[in-house]
Amino acid sequence: MPVAINVTIVGVGLIGGSIGLALRERKLANRVVGCGRRQQSLNKALAVGAIDEASTDITAAVADAEIVVVASPVASVVDHVCRVAESCRADLITDVGSTKGLICRQIEKQLSGSNPHFVGSHPLAGDHRTGPENARADLFVDRTVVVTPSEQTPDNLTQRAAEFWRSLGAKVVEMGPEEHDQAVGATSHLPHLVASALAACTPHKFLPLAATGWADTTRVAAGDPELWTQIFSQNAPAVINELDNLMEQLVKLRGELASSDWQRIQETLEKAKQVRDALGI
């Protein structure tokens, strides 16, 4: 990615702050401007060195930007992208939302014919901790970022987005918005829902006995409830489909427990171990 560019990050929480830190540490940007609603959060981003300048005015923040990354919660991405597209002539506008289908469809519809230079992105990196104070310059190193062009996205714009993320150390996968949502419904959104359900149904009086198994399984349940409600609302069909598959598996396992069919239970455990081991981490 060429250096000496101006980058604006709309939303400087964990992800946005980490983008800023990575850009500045790798000397990839001439100027990094952070934009947000709360001056307190922007001050934190300035204090940790994630941005050079801060603004609560999105029009002013993106005026000279060549790249704009919208790192706000998924419910506000469409509005922010449209406002950015109307306020500047950036070569690339992208986002970091965990859902892509609805976001990309709405942006394409609202900005039809205006050539907004938008292509969706989703970095599969993060933490249950939030805020710029938890940002890390190495957050994207060797992590996967999905770039989600639509059928109307020019190839050079997709390549520009991929180049941006690779410059931060990420591995890039290209996938359509709908396929992306199906995939993360299974690998991210359902696990979060299940972790939350497990945590919610565990009696408080048993928590003194909760060791690493329970803690590992429920770790993501510590994420921001408001943010995850937005994610579920935007990808409900895919999550419901995966939830139906899980419920079918749970009913099967319950029947095998009730009938003392230990052979079939062991077969399921062995299959599960093979799948988990294949991940390699």
ChimeraX attribute file (.defattr): number of C-alpha atoms within 10 A of each C-alpha:
attribute: neighborCount
match mode: 1-to-1
recipient: residues
	/A:1	15
	/A:2	9
	/A:3	11
	/A:4	11
	/A:5	15
	/A:6	19
	/A:7	27
	/A:8	29
	/A:9	31
	/A:10	28
	/A:11	25
	/A:12	34
	/A:13	27
	/A:14	24
	/A:15	27
	/A:16	28
	/A:17	31
	/A:18	28
	/A:19	28
	/A:20	32
	/A:21	25
	/A:22	24
	/A:23	23
	/A:24	19
	/A:25	15
	/A:26	14
	/A:27	12
	/A:28	21
	/A:29	19
	/A:30	13
	/A:31	20
	/A:32	27
	/A:33	25
	/A:34	31
	/A:35	29
	/A:36	21
	/A:37	14
	/A:38	12
	/A:39	13
	/A:40	10
	/A:41	20
	/A:42	26
	/A:43	16
	/A:44	18
	/A:45	29
	/A:46	20
	/A:47	13
	/A:48	15
	/A:49	20
	/A:50	31
	/A:51	29
	/A:52	15
	/A:53	17
	/A:54	21
	/A:55	18
	/A:56	15
	/A:57	11
	/A:58	19
	/A:59	16
	/A:60	14
	/A:61	25
	/A:62	27
	/A:63	15
	/A:64	19
	/A:65	25
	/A:66	16
	/A:67	25
	/A:68	28
	/A:69	26
	/A:70	27
	/A:71	26
	/A:72	23
	/A:73	18
	/A:74	23
	/A:75	17
	/A:76	14
	/A:77	22
	/A:78	21
	/A:79	14
	/A:80	20
	/A:81	23
	/A:82	18
	/A:83	14
	/A:84	24
	/A:85	21
	/A:86	13
	/A:87	17
	/A:88	19
	/A:89	19
	/A:90	21
	/A:91	15
	/A:92	21
	/A:93	25
	/A:94	22
	/A:95	28
	/A:96	23
	/A:97	21
	/A:98	27
	/A:99	27
	/A:100	27
	/A:101	20
	/A:102	16
	/A:103	22
	/A:104	21
	/A:105	14
	/A:106	14
	/A:107	20
	/A:108	21
	/A:109	9
	/A:110	12
	/A:111	15
	/A:112	10
	/A:113	8
	/A:114	10
	/A:115	11
	/A:116	21
	/A:117	17
	/A:118	28
	/A:119	24
	/A:120	27
	/A:121	30
	/A:122	21
	/A:123	22
	/A:124	18
	/A:125	15
	/A:126	16
	/A:127	14
	/A:128	11
	/A:129	15
	/A:130	14
	/A:131	18
	/A:132	27
	/A:133	20
	/A:134	16
	/A:135	27
	/A:136	19
	/A:137	20
	/A:138	16
	/A:139	22
	/A:140	24
	/A:141	16
	/A:142	14
	/A:143	19
	/A:144	18
	/A:145	21
	/A:146	26
	/A:147	27
	/A:148	25
	/A:149	23
	/A:150	19
	/A:151	9
	/A:152	8
	/A:153	16
	/A:154	13
	/A:155	10
	/A:156	9
	/A:157	17
	/A:158	22
	/A:159	13
	/A:160	16
	/A:161	26
	/A:162	22
	/A:163	17
	/A:164	19
	/A:165	23
	/A:166	19
	/A:167	18
	/A:168	25
	/A:169	19
	/A:170	23
	/A:171	19
	/A:172	21
	/A:173	14
	/A:174	15
	/A:175	16
	/A:176	17
	/A:177	23
	/A:178	18
	/A:179	14
	/A:180	19
	/A:181	25
	/A:182	19
	/A:183	15
	/A:184	19
	/A:185	26
	/A:186	19
	/A:187	13
	/A:188	15
	/A:189	25
	/A:190	21
	/A:191	20
	/A:192	22
	/A:193	19
	/A:194	17
	/A:195	20
	/A:196	19
	/A:197	13
	/A:198	14
	/A:199	19
	/A:200	12
	/A:201	8
	/A:202	12
	/A:203	8
	/A:204	10
	/A:205	7
	/A:206	8
	/A:207	12
	/A:208	7
	/A:209	8
	/A:210	11
	/A:211	9
	/A:212	10
	/A:213	9
	/A:214	15
	/A:215	14
	/A:216	10
	/A:217	16
	/A:218	20
	/A:219	17
	/A:220	19
	/A:221	21
	/A:222	14
	/A:223	15
	/A:224	12
	/A:225	11
	/A:226	9
	/A:227	14
	/A:228	18
	/A:229	12
	/A:230	17
	/A:231	19
	/A:232	20
	/A:233	13
	/A:234	20
	/A:235	21
	/A:236	16
	/A:237	14
	/A:238	20
	/A:239	25
	/A:240	15
	/A:241	14
	/A:242	20
	/A:243	19
	/A:244	11
	/A:245	12
	/A:246	15
	/A:247	11
	/A:248	12
	/A:249	13
	/A:250	12
	/A:251	11
	/A:252	14
	/A:253	17
	/A:254	13
	/A:255	13
	/A:256	15
	/A:257	13
	/A:258	10
	/A:259	9
	/A:260	11
	/A:261	12
	/A:262	13
	/A:263	10
	/A:264	14
	/A:265	17
	/A:266	11
	/A:267	11
	/A:268	14
	/A:269	12
	/A:270	12
	/A:271	12
	/A:272	12
	/A:273	11
	/A:274	11
	/A:275	11
	/A:276	11
	/A:277	10
	/A:278	9
	/A:279	7
	/A:280	6
	/A:281	5
